Amino acid sequence: MEFYLQIVAAILALVAAVCWFYASVVKVQPITEPDQSGFIPASYGTRKADVALTMQAQSRWNAKAACFAGLAALVQALVLVIT
């Protein structure tokens, strides 16, 4: 049982690492199509990435990574309690 919980903790930690890596490289393209009112929303950044939208995406991926890291820590704590 302890071995399997350690495997689960390692997998959760690996998923957290992947999420944090993706958060560091994700980029969101600026919106170039008009909205319902016919205006193109303002964007900050370059033609390749909108800074505000990219920061929102990074924040979402960082939150996912933190959740997976927290779950990994809880499983590791459970292993300590069991042994």
C-alpha positions as CSV (number, residue, x, y, z in Angstrom):
1,M,0.0,0.0,0.0
2,E,2.8,2.4,0.9
3,F,4.6,1.7,-2.3
4,Y,1.5,2.5,-4.4
5,L,0.8,5.7,-2.5
6,Q,4.4,6.8,-3.2
7,I,3.9,6.1,-6.9
8,V,0.7,8.2,-6.8
9,A,2.6,11.0,-5.1
10,A,5.4,10.8,-7.7
11,I,2.8,11.0,-10.6
12,L,1.1,14.0,-9.0
13,A,4.4,15.7,-8.6
14,L,5.3,15.0,-12.2
15,V,2.0,16.4,-13.4
16,A,2.6,19.5,-11.3
17,A,6.0,19.9,-12.9
18,V,4.5,19.6,-16.4
19,C,1.9,22.2,-15.6
20,W,4.5,24.6,-14.2
21,F,6.6,24.1,-17.3
22,Y,3.7,24.8,-19.6
23,A,2.8,27.9,-17.6
24,S,6.3,29.2,-18.3
25,V,6.0,28.8,-22.1
26,V,2.3,29.4,-22.8
27,K,1.4,32.4,-25.0
28,V,-2.0,33.6,-26.0
29,Q,-2.5,35.3,-29.4
30,P,-4.0,38.7,-29.4
31,I,-7.7,38.9,-30.4
32,T,-7.9,40.3,-33.9
33,E,-11.6,39.7,-34.6
34,P,-14.2,42.3,-33.8
35,D,-16.5,41.6,-30.8
36,Q,-20.3,41.9,-30.9
37,S,-20.2,45.7,-31.0
38,G,-17.9,45.7,-34.0
39,F,-14.8,46.8,-32.1
40,I,-11.5,44.9,-31.9
41,P,-10.5,44.6,-28.2
42,A,-7.3,46.4,-27.1
43,S,-4.3,44.2,-26.5
44,Y,-1.0,44.8,-24.9
45,G,2.1,43.1,-26.2
46,T,3.3,42.0,-29.6
47,R,1.7,40.5,-32.6
48,K,2.6,37.1,-31.3
49,A,1.3,37.4,-27.7
50,D,-1.2,39.4,-25.7
51,V,0.4,40.2,-22.3
52,A,-2.8,40.3,-20.3
53,L,-4.3,37.2,-21.8
54,T,-1.0,35.4,-21.5
55,M,-0.8,36.3,-17.8
56,Q,-4.3,34.9,-17.3
57,A,-3.4,31.7,-19.0
58,Q,-0.2,31.4,-16.9
59,S,-2.1,32.0,-13.8
60,R,-4.6,29.2,-14.6
61,W,-1.7,26.8,-15.3
62,N,0.1,27.8,-12.1
63,A,-3.0,27.2,-10.1
64,K,-3.4,23.7,-11.6
65,A,0.2,23.0,-10.8
66,A,-0.2,24.1,-7.2
67,C,-3.2,21.9,-6.8
68,F,-1.3,18.9,-8.1
69,A,1.7,19.7,-5.9
70,G,-0.6,20.0,-2.8
71,L,-2.2,16.7,-3.6
72,A,1.3,15.1,-3.9
73,A,2.2,16.5,-0.5
74,L,-1.0,15.2,1.1
75,V,-0.4,11.7,-0.3
76,Q,3.2,11.8,1.0
77,A,1.9,12.9,4.4
78,L,-0.6,10.0,4.3
79,V,2.3,7.6,3.6
80,L,4.1,9.0,6.7
81,V,1.0,8.5,8.8
82,I,0.5,4.9,7.6
83,T,4.1,3.8,8.3
